[in-house]
Amino acid sequence: MRLRADDLDWTFGTGTPLHGTAQDLLLATFGRRLPPGRLSGELCHRFVAG
């Protein structure tokens, strides 16, 4: 998975992109579930509270 921050010039990793703010990507990286709409990308459903 490739993390790509929308609010900073920052990316990390390779593969399918996951977009969001740097803060939301950090929360997702550490296992936090986020409200729908905070992340985008093919794999965003993995990180949505639900």
mmCIF entry with sequence, helices, sheets and N, C-alpha, C, O atoms, coordinates in Angstrom:
data_MODEL
# 
_entry.id   MODEL 
# 
_entity.id                         1 
_entity.type                       polymer 
_entity.pdbx_number_of_molecules   1 
# 
_entity_poly.entity_id                      1 
_entity_poly.type                           'polypeptide(L)' 
_entity_poly.nstd_linkage                   no 
_entity_poly.nstd_monomer                   no 
_entity_poly.pdbx_seq_one_letter_code       MRLRADDLDWTFGTGTPLHGTAQDLLLATFGRRLPPGRLSGELCHRFVAG 
_entity_poly.pdbx_seq_one_letter_code_can   MRLRADDLDWTFGTGTPLHGTAQDLLLATFGRRLPPGRLSGELCHRFVAG 
_entity_poly.pdbx_strand_id                 A 
# 
loop_
_entity_poly_seq.entity_id 
_entity_poly_seq.num 
_entity_poly_seq.mon_id 
_entity_poly_seq.hetero 
1 1  MET n 
1 2  ARG n 
1 3  LEU n 
1 4  ARG n 
1 5  ALA n 
1 6  ASP n 
1 7  ASP n 
1 8  LEU n 
1 9  ASP n 
1 10 TRP n 
1 11 THR n 
1 12 PHE n 
1 13 GLY n 
1 14 THR n 
1 15 GLY n 
1 16 THR n 
1 17 PRO n 
1 18 LEU n 
1 19 HIS n 
1 20 GLY n 
1 21 THR n 
1 22 ALA n 
1 23 GLN n 
1 24 ASP n 
1 25 LEU n 
1 26 LEU n 
1 27 LEU n 
1 28 ALA n 
1 29 THR n 
1 30 PHE n 
1 31 GLY n 
1 32 ARG n 
1 33 ARG n 
1 34 LEU n 
1 35 PRO n 
1 36 PRO n 
1 37 GLY n 
1 38 ARG n 
1 39 LEU n 
1 40 SER n 
1 41 GLY n 
1 42 GLU n 
1 43 LEU n 
1 44 CYS n 
1 45 HIS n 
1 46 ARG n 
1 47 PHE n 
1 48 VAL n 
1 49 ALA n 
1 50 GLY n 
# 
_struct_asym.id          A 
_struct_asym.entity_id   1 
# 
loop_
_struct_conf.conf_type_id 
_struct_conf.id 
_struct_conf.pdbx_PDB_helix_id 
_struct_conf.beg_label_comp_id 
_struct_conf.beg_label_asym_id 
_struct_conf.beg_label_seq_id 
_struct_conf.pdbx_beg_PDB_ins_code 
_struct_conf.end_label_comp_id 
_struct_conf.end_label_asym_id 
_struct_conf.end_label_seq_id 
_struct_conf.pdbx_end_PDB_ins_code 
_struct_conf.beg_auth_comp_id 
_struct_conf.beg_auth_asym_id 
_struct_conf.beg_auth_seq_id 
_struct_conf.end_auth_comp_id 
_struct_conf.end_auth_asym_id 
_struct_conf.end_auth_seq_id 
_struct_conf.pdbx_PDB_helix_class 
_struct_conf.details 
_struct_conf.pdbx_PDB_helix_length 
HELX_P HELX_P1 AA1 ALA A 22 ? THR A 29 ? ALA A 22 THR A 29 1 ? 8 
HELX_P HELX_P2 AA2 CYS A 44 ? PHE A 47 ? CYS A 44 PHE A 47 5 ? 4 
# 
_struct_conf_type.id          HELX_P 
_struct_conf_type.criteria    ? 
_struct_conf_type.reference   ? 
# 
_struct_sheet.id               AA1 
_struct_sheet.type             ? 
_struct_sheet.number_strands   4 
_struct_sheet.details          ? 
# 
loop_
_struct_sheet_order.sheet_id 
_struct_sheet_order.range_id_1 
_struct_sheet_order.range_id_2 
_struct_sheet_order.offset 
_struct_sheet_order.sense 
AA1 1 2 ? anti-parallel 
AA1 2 3 ? parallel      
AA1 3 4 ? anti-parallel 
# 
loop_
_struct_sheet_range.sheet_id 
_struct_sheet_range.id 
_struct_sheet_range.beg_label_comp_id 
_struct_sheet_range.beg_label_asym_id 
_struct_sheet_range.beg_label_seq_id 
_struct_sheet_range.pdbx_beg_PDB_ins_code 
_struct_sheet_range.end_label_comp_id 
_struct_sheet_range.end_label_asym_id 
_struct_sheet_range.end_label_seq_id 
_struct_sheet_range.pdbx_end_PDB_ins_code 
_struct_sheet_range.beg_auth_comp_id 
_struct_sheet_range.beg_auth_asym_id 
_struct_sheet_range.beg_auth_seq_id 
_struct_sheet_range.end_auth_comp_id 
_struct_sheet_range.end_auth_asym_id 
_struct_sheet_range.end_auth_seq_id 
AA1 1 TRP A 10 ? PHE A 12 ? TRP A 10 PHE A 12 
AA1 2 ARG A 2  ? ALA A 5  ? ARG A 2  ALA A 5  
AA1 3 PRO A 17 ? GLY A 20 ? PRO A 17 GLY A 20 
AA1 4 LEU A 39 ? SER A 40 ? LEU A 39 SER A 40 
# 
loop_
_atom_site.group_PDB 
_atom_site.id 
_atom_site.type_symbol 
_atom_site.label_atom_id 
_atom_site.label_alt_id 
_atom_site.label_comp_id 
_atom_site.label_asym_id 
_atom_site.label_entity_id 
_atom_site.label_seq_id 
_atom_site.pdbx_PDB_ins_code 
_atom_site.Cartn_x 
_atom_site.Cartn_y 
_atom_site.Cartn_z 
_atom_site.occupancy 
_atom_site.B_iso_or_equiv 
_atom_site.pdbx_formal_charge 
_atom_site.auth_seq_id 
_atom_site.auth_comp_id 
_atom_site.auth_asym_id 
_atom_site.auth_atom_id 
_atom_site.pdbx_PDB_model_num 
ATOM 1   N N  . MET A 1 1  ? 0.838   -1.159 0.000  1.00 0.00 ? 1  MET A N  1 
ATOM 2   C CA . MET A 1 1  ? 0.000   0.000  0.000  1.00 0.00 ? 1  MET A CA 1 
ATOM 3   C C  . MET A 1 1  ? 0.893   1.236  0.000  1.00 0.00 ? 1  MET A C  1 
ATOM 4   O O  . MET A 1 1  ? 1.924   1.270  0.672  1.00 0.00 ? 1  MET A O  1 
ATOM 5   N N  . ARG A 1 2  ? 0.493   2.234  -0.750 1.00 0.00 ? 2  ARG A N  1 
ATOM 6   C CA . ARG A 1 2  ? 1.217   3.508  -0.807 1.00 0.00 ? 2  ARG A CA 1 
ATOM 7   C C  . ARG A 1 2  ? 0.393   4.570  -0.099 1.00 0.00 ? 2  ARG A C  1 
ATOM 8   O O  . ARG A 1 2  ? -0.733  4.856  -0.508 1.00 0.00 ? 2  ARG A O  1 
ATOM 9   N N  . LEU A 1 3  ? 0.939   5.154  0.952  1.00 0.00 ? 3  LEU A N  1 
ATOM 10  C CA . LEU A 1 3  ? 0.271   6.222  1.685  1.00 0.00 ? 3  LEU A CA 1 
ATOM 11  C C  . LEU A 1 3  ? 0.627   7.548  1.034  1.00 0.00 ? 3  LEU A C  1 
ATOM 12  O O  . LEU A 1 3  ? 1.795   7.823  0.758  1.00 0.00 ? 3  LEU A O  1 
ATOM 13  N N  . ARG A 1 4  ? -0.386  8.363  0.793  1.00 0.00 ? 4  ARG A N  1 
ATOM 14  C CA . ARG A 1 4  ? -0.143  9.664  0.149  1.00 0.00 ? 4  ARG A CA 1 
ATOM 15  C C  . ARG A 1 4  ? -0.937  10.742 0.886  1.00 0.00 ? 4  ARG A C  1 
ATOM 16  O O  . ARG A 1 4  ? -2.168  10.730 0.891  1.00 0.00 ? 4  ARG A O  1 
ATOM 17  N N  . ALA A 1 5  ? -0.213  11.669 1.507  1.00 0.00 ? 5  ALA A N  1 
ATOM 18  C CA . ALA A 1 5  ? -0.850  12.763 2.245  1.00 0.00 ? 5  ALA A CA 1 
ATOM 19  C C  . ALA A 1 5  ? -1.319  13.839 1.278  1.00 0.00 ? 5  ALA A C  1 
ATOM 20  O O  . ALA A 1 5  ? -0.566  14.274 0.406  1.00 0.00 ? 5  ALA A O  1 
ATOM 21  N N  . ASP A 1 6  ? -2.564  14.264 1.437  1.00 0.00 ? 6  ASP A N  1 
ATOM 22  C CA . ASP A 1 6  ? -3.127  15.311 0.590  1.00 0.00 ? 6  ASP A CA 1 
ATOM 23  C C  . ASP A 1 6  ? -2.729  16.709 1.054  1.00 0.00 ? 6  ASP A C  1 
ATOM 24  O O  . ASP A 1 6  ? -2.746  17.650 0.261  1.00 0.00 ? 6  ASP A O  1 
ATOM 25  N N  . ASP A 1 7  ? -2.371  16.855 2.329  1.00 0.00 ? 7  ASP A N  1 
ATOM 26  C CA . ASP A 1 7  ? -2.058  18.167 2.877  1.00 0.00 ? 7  ASP A CA 1 
ATOM 27  C C  . ASP A 1 7  ? -0.556  18.441 2.988  1.00 0.00 ? 7  ASP A C  1 
ATOM 28  O O  . ASP A 1 7  ? -0.156  19.543 3.364  1.00 0.00 ? 7  ASP A O  1 
ATOM 29  N N  . LEU A 1 8  ? 0.267   17.459 2.669  1.00 0.00 ? 8  LEU A N  1 
ATOM 30  C CA . LEU A 1 8  ? 1.729   17.606 2.693  1.00 0.00 ? 8  LEU A CA 1 
ATOM 31  C C  . LEU A 1 8  ? 2.309   16.986 1.431  1.00 0.00 ? 8  LEU A C  1 
ATOM 32  O O  . LEU A 1 8  ? 1.639   16.225 0.733  1.00 0.00 ? 8  LEU A O  1 
ATOM 33  N N  . ASP A 1 9  ? 3.532   17.313 1.156  1.00 0.00 ? 9  ASP A N  1 
ATOM 34  C CA . ASP A 1 9  ? 4.236   16.682 0.051  1.00 0.00 ? 9  ASP A CA 1 
ATOM 35  C C  . ASP A 1 9  ? 4.918   15.431 0.609  1.00 0.00 ? 9  ASP A C  1 
ATOM 36  O O  . ASP A 1 9  ? 6.127   15.432 0.841  1.00 0.00 ? 9  ASP A O  1 
ATOM 37  N N  . TRP A 1 10 ? 4.139   14.363 0.825  1.00 0.00 ? 10 TRP A N  1 
ATOM 38  C CA . TRP A 1 10 ? 4.656   13.166 1.484  1.00 0.00 ? 10 TRP A CA 1 
ATOM 39  C C  . TRP A 1 10 ? 3.969   11.923 0.938  1.00 0.00 ? 10 TRP A C  1 
ATOM 40  O O  . TRP A 1 10 ? 2.746   11.884 0.805  1.00 0.00 ? 10 TRP A O  1 
ATOM 41  N N  . THR A 1 11 ? 4.757   10.924 0.629  1.00 0.00 ? 11 THR A N  1 
ATOM 42  C CA . THR A 1 11 ? 4.255   9.601  0.267  1.00 0.00 ? 11 THR A CA 1 
ATOM 43  C C  . THR A 1 11 ? 5.167   8.572  0.915  1.00 0.00 ? 11 THR A C  1 
ATOM 44  O O  . THR A 1 11 ? 6.320   8.859  1.236  1.00 0.00 ? 11 THR A O  1 
ATOM 45  N N  . PHE A 1 12 ? 4.635   7.367  1.103  1.00 0.00 ? 12 PHE A N  1 
ATOM 46  C CA . PHE A 1 12 ? 5.423   6.290  1.685  1.00 0.00 ? 12 PHE A CA 1 
ATOM 47  C C  . PHE A 1 12 ? 4.907   4.961  1.160  1.00 0.00 ? 12 PHE A C  1 
ATOM 48  O O  . PHE A 1 12 ? 3.698   4.739  1.099  1.00 0.00 ? 12 PHE A O  1 
ATOM 49  N N  . GLY A 1 13 ? 5.798   4.102  0.791  1.00 0.00 ? 13 GLY A N  1 
ATOM 50  C CA . GLY A 1 13 ? 5.436   2.760  0.369  1.00 0.00 ? 13 GLY A CA 1 
ATOM 51  C C  . GLY A 1 13 ? 5.211   2.645  -1.127 1.00 0.00 ? 13 GLY A C  1 
ATOM 52  O O  . GLY A 1 13 ? 5.392   3.596  -1.887 1.00 0.00 ? 13 GLY A O  1 
ATOM 53  N N  . THR A 1 14 ? 4.812   1.449  -1.519 1.00 0.00 ? 14 THR A N  1 
ATOM 54  C CA . THR A 1 14 ? 4.518   1.153  -2.914 1.00 0.00 ? 14 THR A CA 1 
ATOM 55  C C  . THR A 1 14 ? 3.214   0.383  -2.982 1.00 0.00 ? 14 THR A C  1 
ATOM 56  O O  . THR A 1 14 ? 2.766   -0.184 -1.985 1.00 0.00 ? 14 THR A O  1 
ATOM 57  N N  . GLY A 1 15 ? 2.616   0.363  -4.135 1.00 0.00 ? 15 GLY A N  1 
ATOM 58  C CA . GLY A 1 15 ? 1.391   -0.402 -4.324 1.00 0.00 ? 15 GLY A CA 1 
ATOM 59  C C  . GLY A 1 15 ? 0.173   0.483  -4.456 1.00 0.00 ? 15 GLY A C  1 
ATOM 60  O O  . GLY A 1 15 ? 0.263   1.622  -4.915 1.00 0.00 ? 15 GLY A O  1 
ATOM 61  N N  . THR A 1 16 ? -0.961  -0.048 -4.053 1.00 0.00 ? 16 THR A N  1 
ATOM 62  C CA . THR A 1 16 ? -2.246  0.643  -4.167 1.00 0.00 ? 16 THR A CA 1 
ATOM 63  C C  . THR A 1 16 ? -2.255  1.884  -3.285 1.00 0.00 ? 16 THR A C  1 
ATOM 64  O O  . THR A 1 16 ? -1.970  1.780  -2.092 1.00 0.00 ? 16 THR A O  1 
ATOM 65  N N  . PRO A 1 17 ? -2.576  3.065  -3.836 1.00 0.00 ? 17 PRO A N  1 
ATOM 66  C CA . PRO A 1 17 ? -2.538  4.296  -3.040 1.00 0.00 ? 17 PRO A CA 1 
ATOM 67  C C  . PRO A 1 17 ? -3.710  4.428  -2.068 1.00 0.00 ? 17 PRO A C  1 
ATOM 68  O O  . PRO A 1 17 ? -4.838  4.032  -2.361 1.00 0.00 ? 17 PRO A O  1 
ATOM 69  N N  . LEU A 1 18 ? -3.406  4.993  -0.917 1.00 0.00 ? 18 LEU A N  1 
ATOM 70  C CA . LEU A 1 18 ? -4.392  5.370  0.086  1.00 0.00 ? 18 LEU A CA 1 
ATOM 71  C C  . LEU A 1 18 ? -4.158  6.848  0.360  1.00 0.00 ? 18 LEU A C  1 
ATOM 72  O O  . LEU A 1 18 ? -3.064  7.235  0.772  1.00 0.00 ? 18 LEU A O  1 
ATOM 73  N N  . HIS A 1 19 ? -5.174  7.679  0.137  1.00 0.00 ? 19 HIS A N  1 
ATOM 74  C CA . HIS A 1 19 ? -5.054  9.131  0.259  1.00 0.00 ? 19 HIS A CA 1 
ATOM 75  C C  . HIS A 1 19 ? -5.797  9.623  1.491  1.00 0.00 ? 19 HIS A C  1 
ATOM 76  O O  . HIS A 1 19 ? -6.826  9.071  1.880  1.00 0.00 ? 19 HIS A O  1 
ATOM 77  N N  . GLY A 1 20 ? -5.254  10.672 2.095  1.00 0.00 ? 20 GLY A N  1 
ATOM 78  C CA . GLY A 1 20 ? -5.903  11.330 3.224  1.00 0.00 ? 20 GLY A CA 1 
ATOM 79  C C  . GLY A 1 20 ? -4.967  12.371 3.798  1.00 0.00 ? 20 GLY A C  1 
ATOM 80  O O  . GLY A 1 20 ? -3.858  12.557 3.297  1.00 0.00 ? 20 GLY A O  1 
ATOM 81  N N  . THR A 1 21 ? -5.403  13.050 4.842  1.00 0.00 ? 21 THR A N  1 
ATOM 82  C CA . THR A 1 21 ? -4.504  13.999 5.505  1.00 0.00 ? 21 THR A CA 1 
ATOM 83  C C  . THR A 1 21 ? -3.422  13.199 6.219  1.00 0.00 ? 21 THR A C  1 
ATOM 84  O O  . THR A 1 21 ? -3.608  12.021 6.525  1.00 0.00 ? 21 THR A O  1 
ATOM 85  N N  . ALA A 1 22 ? -2.299  13.842 6.480  1.00 0.00 ? 22 ALA A N  1 
ATOM 86  C CA . ALA A 1 22 ? -1.193  13.172 7.172  1.00 0.00 ? 22 ALA A CA 1 
ATOM 87  C C  . ALA A 1 22 ? -1.659  12.624 8.524  1.00 0.00 ? 22 ALA A C  1 
ATOM 88  O O  . ALA A 1 22 ? -1.291  11.514 8.907  1.00 0.00 ? 22 ALA A O  1 
ATOM 89  N N  . GLN A 1 23 ? -2.456  13.395 9.233  1.00 0.00 ? 23 GLN A N  1 
ATOM 90  C CA . GLN A 1 23 ? -2.954  12.964 10.538 1.00 0.00 ? 23 GLN A CA 1 
ATOM 91  C C  . GLN A 1 23 ? -3.817  11.707 10.413 1.00 0.00 ? 23 GLN A C  1 
ATOM 92  O O  . GLN A 1 23 ? -3.659  10.773 11.198 1.00 0.00 ? 23 GLN A O  1 
ATOM 93  N N  . ASP A 1 24 ? -4.711  11.673 9.454  1.00 0.00 ? 24 ASP A N  1 
ATOM 94  C CA . ASP A 1 24 ? -5.583  10.509 9.277  1.00 0.00 ? 24 ASP A CA 1 
ATOM 95  C C  . ASP A 1 24 ? -4.793  9.277  8.843  1.00 0.00 ? 24 ASP A C  1 
ATOM 96  O O  . ASP A 1 24 ? -5.092  8.166  9.281  1.00 0.00 ? 24 ASP A O  1 
ATOM 97  N N  . LEU A 1 25 ? -3.794  9.462  7.990  1.00 0.00 ? 25 LEU A N  1 
ATOM 98  C CA . LEU A 1 25 ? -2.955  8.331  7.584  1.00 0.00 ? 25 LEU A CA 1 
ATOM 99  C C  . LEU A 1 25 ? -2.176  7.775  8.772  1.00 0.00 ? 25 LEU A C  1 
ATOM 100 O O  . LEU A 1 25 ? -2.019  6.561  8.903  1.00 0.00 ? 25 LEU A O  1 
ATOM 101 N N  . LEU A 1 26 ? -1.690  8.664  9.633  1.00 0.00 ? 26 LEU A N  1 
ATOM 102 C CA . LEU A 1 26 ? -0.974  8.221  10.822 1.00 0.00 ? 26 LEU A CA 1 
ATOM 103 C C  . LEU A 1 26 ? -1.899  7.419  11.738 1.00 0.00 ? 26 LEU A C  1 
ATOM 104 O O  . LEU A 1 26 ? -1.513  6.368  12.249 1.00 0.00 ? 26 LEU A O  1 
ATOM 105 N N  . LEU A 1 27 ? -3.100  7.911  11.941 1.00 0.00 ? 27 LEU A N  1 
ATOM 106 C CA . LEU A 1 27 ? -4.064  7.182  12.779 1.00 0.00 ? 27 LEU A CA 1 
ATOM 107 C C  . LEU A 1 27 ? -4.370  5.810  12.195 1.00 0.00 ? 27 LEU A C  1 
ATOM 108 O O  . LEU A 1 27 ? -4.417  4.824  12.930 1.00 0.00 ? 27 LEU A O  1 
ATOM 109 N N  . ALA A 1 28 ? -4.576  5.734  10.904 1.00 0.00 ? 28 ALA A N  1 
ATOM 110 C CA . ALA A 1 28 ? -4.856  4.454  10.249 1.00 0.00 ? 28 ALA A CA 1 
ATOM 111 C C  . ALA A 1 28 ? -3.664  3.502  10.369 1.00 0.00 ? 28 ALA A C  1 
ATOM 112 O O  . ALA A 1 28 ? -3.844  2.300  10.566 1.00 0.00 ? 28 ALA A O  1 
ATOM 113 N N  . THR A 1 29 ? -2.454  4.037  10.249 1.00 0.00 ? 29 THR A N  1 
ATOM 114 C CA . THR A 1 29 ? -1.249  3.221  10.359 1.00 0.00 ? 29 THR A CA 1 
ATOM 115 C C  . THR A 1 29 ? -1.164  2.541  11.725 1.00 0.00 ? 29 THR A C  1 
ATOM 116 O O  . THR A 1 29 ? -0.675  1.416  11.831 1.00 0.00 ? 29 THR A O  1 
ATOM 117 N N  . PHE A 1 30 ? -1.632  3.213  12.752 1.00 0.00 ? 30 PHE A N  1 
ATOM 118 C CA . PHE A 1 30 ? -1.579  2.662  14.097 1.00 0.00 ? 30 PHE A CA 1 
ATOM 119 C C  . PHE A 1 30 ? -2.870  1.975  14.524 1.00 0.00 ? 30 PHE A C  1 
ATOM 120 O O  . PHE A 1 30 ? -3.107  1.759  15.713 1.00 0.00 ? 30 PHE A O  1 
ATOM 121 N N  . GLY A 1 31 ? -3.707  1.632  13.536 1.00 0.00 ? 31 GLY A N  1 
ATOM 122 C CA . GLY A 1 31 ? -4.868  0.798  13.807 1.00 0.00 ? 31 GLY A CA 1 
ATOM 123 C C  . GLY A 1 31 ? -6.142  1.506  14.189 1.00 0.00 ? 31 GLY A C  1 
ATOM 124 O O  . GLY A 1 31 ? -7.119  0.844  14.542 1.00 0.00 ? 31 GLY A O  1 
ATOM 125 N N  . ARG A 1 32 ? -6.176  2.807  14.137 1.00 0.00 ? 32 ARG A N  1 
ATOM 126 C CA . ARG A 1 32 ? -7.402  3.537  14.470 1.00 0.00 ? 32 ARG A CA 1 
ATOM 127 C C  . ARG A 1 32 ? -8.372  3.475  13.303 1.00 0.00 ? 32 ARG A C  1 
ATOM 128 O O  . ARG A 1 32 ? -7.956  3.537  12.146 1.00 0.00 ? 32 ARG A O  1 
ATOM 129 N N  . ARG A 1 33 ? -9.642  3.354  13.591 1.00 0.00 ? 33 ARG A N  1 
ATOM 130 C CA . ARG A 1 33 ? -10.705 3.385  12.580 1.00 0.00 ? 33 ARG A CA 1 
ATOM 131 C C  . ARG A 1 33 ? -11.192 4.816  12.452 1.00 0.00 ? 33 ARG A C  1 
ATOM 132 O O  . ARG A 1 33 ? -11.344 5.520  13.450 1.00 0.00 ? 33 ARG A O  1 
ATOM 133 N N  . LEU A 1 34 ? -11.434 5.240  11.234 1.00 0.00 ? 34 LEU A N  1 
ATOM 134 C CA . LEU A 1 34 ? -11.821 6.619  10.951 1.00 0.00 ? 34 LEU A CA 1 
ATOM 135 C C  . LEU A 1 34 ? -13.248 6.683  10.420 1.00 0.00 ? 34 LEU A C  1 
ATOM 136 O O  . LEU A 1 34 ? -13.758 5.696  9.889  1.00 0.00 ? 34 LEU A O  1 
ATOM 137 N N  . PRO A 1 35 ? -13.895 7.838  10.561 1.00 0.00 ? 35 PRO A N  1 
ATOM 138 C CA . PRO A 1 35 ? -15.231 8.005  9.983  1.00 0.00 ? 35 PRO A CA 1 
ATOM 139 C C  . PRO A 1 35 ? -15.171 7.902  8.459  1.00 0.00 ? 35 PRO A C  1 
ATOM 140 O O  . PRO A 1 35 ? -14.146 8.211  7.852  1.00 0.00 ? 35 PRO A O  1 
ATOM 141 N N  . PRO A 1 36 ? -16.261 7.472  7.851  1.00 0.00 ? 36 PRO A N  1 
ATOM 142 C CA . PRO A 1 36 ? -16.303 7.399  6.383  1.00 0.00 ? 36 PRO A CA 1 
ATOM 143 C C  . PRO A 1 36 ? -15.983 8.759  5.759  1.00 0.00 ? 36 PRO A C  1 
ATOM 144 O O  . PRO A 1 36 ? -16.378 9.800  6.284  1.00 0.00 ? 36 PRO A O  1 
ATOM 145 N N  . GLY A 1 37 ? -15.266 8.739  4.636  1.00 0.00 ? 37 GLY A N  1 
ATOM 146 C CA . GLY A 1 37 ? -14.953 9.955  3.905  1.00 0.00 ? 37 GLY A CA 1 
ATOM 147 C C  . GLY A 1 37 ? -13.633 10.601 4.260  1.00 0.00 ? 37 GLY A C  1 
ATOM 148 O O  . GLY A 1 37 ? -13.214 11.543 3.589  1.00 0.00 ? 37 GLY A O  1 
ATOM 149 N N  . ARG A 1 38 ? -12.965 10.122 5.299  1.00 0.00 ? 38 ARG A N  1 
ATOM 150 C CA . ARG A 1 38 ? -11.690 10.724 5.708  1.00 0.00 ? 38 ARG A CA 1 
ATOM 151 C C  . ARG A 1 38 ? -10.521 10.226 4.873  1.00 0.00 ? 38 ARG A C  1 
ATOM 152 O O  . ARG A 1 38 ? -9.523  10.930 4.719  1.00 0.00 ? 38 ARG A O  1 
ATOM 153 N N  . LEU A 1 39 ? -10.635 9.020  4.333  1.00 0.00 ? 39 LEU A N  1 
ATOM 154 C CA . LEU A 1 39 ? -9.608  8.441  3.477  1.00 0.00 ? 39 LEU A CA 1 
ATOM 155 C C  . LEU A 1 39 ? -10.227 8.090  2.135  1.00 0.00 ? 39 LEU A C  1 
ATOM 156 O O  . LEU A 1 39 ? -11.435 7.875  2.034  1.00 0.00 ? 39 LEU A O  1 
ATOM 157 N N  . SER A 1 40 ? -9.396  8.035  1.112  1.00 0.00 ? 40 SER A N  1 
ATOM 158 C CA . SER A 1 40 ? -9.889  7.610  -0.193 1.00 0.00 ? 40 SER A CA 1 
ATOM 159 C C  . SER A 1 40 ? -8.874  6.660  -0.812 1.00 0.00 ? 40 SER A C  1 
ATOM 160 O O  . SER A 1 40 ? -7.689  6.666  -0.479 1.00 0.00 ? 40 SER A O  1 
ATOM 161 N N  . GLY A 1 41 ? -9.376  5.863  -1.707 1.00 0.00 ? 41 GLY A N  1 
ATOM 162 C CA . GLY A 1 41 ? -8.543  4.870  -2.376 1.00 0.00 ? 41 GLY A CA 1 
ATOM 163 C C  . GLY A 1 41 ? -9.228  3.522  -2.333 1.00 0.00 ? 41 GLY A C  1 
ATOM 164 O O  . GLY A 1 41 ? -10.199 3.322  -1.603 1.00 0.00 ? 41 GLY A O  1 
ATOM 165 N N  . GLU A 1 42 ? -8.717  2.617  -3.111 1.00 0.00 ? 42 GLU A N  1 
ATOM 166 C CA . GLU A 1 42 ? -9.313  1.298  -3.256 1.00 0.00 ? 42 GLU A CA 1 
ATOM 167 C C  . GLU A 1 42 ? -9.389  0.528  -1.931 1.00 0.00 ? 42 GLU A C  1 
ATOM 168 O O  . GLU A 1 42 ? -10.308 -0.267 -1.734 1.00 0.00 ? 42 GLU A O  1 
ATOM 169 N N  . LEU A 1 43 ? -8.445  0.752  -1.035 1.00 0.00 ? 43 LEU A N  1 
ATOM 170 C CA . LEU A 1 43 ? -8.381  -0.004 0.215  1.00 0.00 ? 43 LEU A CA 1 
ATOM 171 C C  . LEU A 1 43 ? -8.895  0.771  1.432  1.00 0.00 ? 43 LEU A C  1 
ATOM 172 O O  . LEU A 1 43 ? -8.716  0.318  2.562  1.00 0.00 ? 43 LEU A O  1 
ATOM 173 N N  . CYS A 1 44 ? -9.521  1.913  1.225  1.00 0.00 ? 44 CYS A N  1 
ATOM 174 C CA . CYS A 1 44 ? -9.927  2.743  2.353  1.00 0.00 ? 44 CYS A CA 1 
ATOM 175 C C  . CYS A 1 44 ? -10.954 2.060  3.265  1.00 0.00 ? 44 CYS A C  1 
ATOM 176 O O  . CYS A 1 44 ? -11.044 2.392  4.447  1.00 0.00 ? 44 CYS A O  1 
ATOM 177 N N  . HIS A 1 45 ? -11.729 1.109  2.726  1.00 0.00 ? 45 HIS A N  1 
ATOM 178 C CA . HIS A 1 45 ? -12.736 0.413  3.537  1.00 0.00 ? 45 HIS A CA 1 
ATOM 179 C C  . HIS A 1 45 ? -12.098 -0.333 4.718  1.00 0.00 ? 45 HIS A C  1 
ATOM 180 O O  . HIS A 1 45 ? -12.779 -0.594 5.710  1.00 0.00 ? 45 HIS A O  1 
ATOM 181 N N  . ARG A 1 46 ? -10.834 -0.674 4.635  1.00 0.00 ? 46 ARG A N  1 
ATOM 182 C CA . ARG A 1 46 ? -10.147 -1.380 5.726  1.00 0.00 ? 46 ARG A CA 1 
ATOM 183 C C  . ARG A 1 46 ? -9.999  -0.526 6.974  1.00 0.00 ? 46 ARG A C  1 
ATOM 184 O O  . ARG A 1 46 ? -9.812  -1.061 8.067  1.00 0.00 ? 46 ARG A O  1 
ATOM 185 N N  . PHE A 1 47 ? -10.080 0.797  6.830  1.00 0.00 ? 47 PHE A N  1 
ATOM 186 C CA . PHE A 1 47 ? -9.783  1.708  7.918  1.00 0.00 ? 47 PHE A CA 1 
ATOM 187 C C  . PHE A 1 47 ? -10.991 2.529  8.363  1.00 0.00 ? 47 PHE A C  1 
ATOM 188 O O  . PHE A 1 47 ? -10.844 3.497  9.108  1.00 0.00 ? 47 PHE A O  1 
ATOM 189 N N  . VAL A 1 48 ? -12.185 2.146  7.907  1.00 0.00 ? 48 VAL A N  1 
ATOM 190 C CA . VAL A 1 48 ? -13.408 2.895  8.229  1.00 0.00 ? 48 VAL A CA 1 
ATOM 191 C C  . VAL A 1 48 ? -14.114 2.238  9.417  1.00 0.00 ? 48 VAL A C  1 
ATOM 192 O O  . VAL A 1 48 ? -14.305 1.022  9.446  1.00 0.00 ? 48 VAL A O  1 
ATOM 193 N N  . ALA A 1 49 ? -14.494 3.056  10.386 1.00 0.00 ? 49 ALA A N  1 
ATOM 194 C CA . ALA A 1 49 ? -15.276 2.577  11.514 1.00 0.00 ? 49 ALA A CA 1 
ATOM 195 C C  . ALA A 1 49 ? -16.659 2.196  11.011 1.00 0.00 ? 49 ALA A C  1 
ATOM 196 O O  . ALA A 1 49 ? -17.242 2.869  10.161 1.00 0.00 ? 49 ALA A O  1 
ATOM 197 N N  . GLY A 1 50 ? -17.145 1.144  11.537 1.00 0.00 ? 50 GLY A N  1 
ATOM 198 C CA . GLY A 1 50 ? -18.390 0.830  10.955 1.00 0.00 ? 50 GLY A CA 1 
ATOM 199 C C  . GLY A 1 50 ? -19.355 0.003  11.565 1.00 0.00 ? 50 GLY A C  1 
ATOM 200 O O  . GLY A 1 50 ? -20.422 -0.226 10.995 1.00 0.00 ? 50 GLY A O  1 
# 
